[in-house]
């Protein structure tokens, strides 16, 4: 069995200060995919400890460290890593990293950690950047799947797919994260055979949500969004035994504004 966890840590140092360490020790995943790492490679490796293979794409904006950063940490050996999603304009943005993980039978699973741009409808260049990144992502996933390998893309896509994927869907119909064109991009991805493992094992909804604002009573009222995904190639998805959201029991026990999405695959 292969246990895979993905989570937007909202800053790895802050997450460990708030209690990520005990969660990680208790869950003990084989693969840990993280977004918004916001740390150097040295800091990330120091926090995780020596027992992980780590593929890490640090963000760099105009020569300065940025606020993104994605990583794949693996208990299994990693034979290749790759941090380019497509057009050169996304190089160094710290939003895409792949790791070829060696499974017990010596086959390879390509695990991808991705952090999609938030976007902003009122600022057209920011929203266009999101669409262009999504297009690059779709092209790269098609190329990865071409040779029949297992592919698993995990992360914060900053898109809620259906009305059941966010509590206040009526109030967000004209906001980035729930725009028709964003949702249609996911429609096309799933129509091409990719599987939303979280929805497949999470029931018809509403929820389970994976992100809640730090502000107000959003967490207490479960007024969240399901924007964190494990999306698998069809053969890998068929091996999934479970997929759950590790929602903290109460607000005070949260160590990120996102909750981990954890799946178990029989591979």
JONORSUL-V208876 format. One record per helix or strand of 3 or more residues. SS is the DSSP state (h for helix, s for strand). FROM is the first residue (numbers start at 1). TO is the last residue. If there is no record, write none. Layout:
# JONORSUL-V208876
SS:FROM:TO, SS:FROM:TO
This chain:
# JONORSUL-V208876
s:2:8, h:12:18, h:20:27, s:31:35, h:41:48, s:53:57, s:70:74, s:78:82, h:88:90, s:96:102, s:108:115, h:124:145, s:150:156, h:163:165, h:170:172, h:180:191, h:197:202, s:228:232, h:234:237, s:240:246, h:251:253, s:260:265
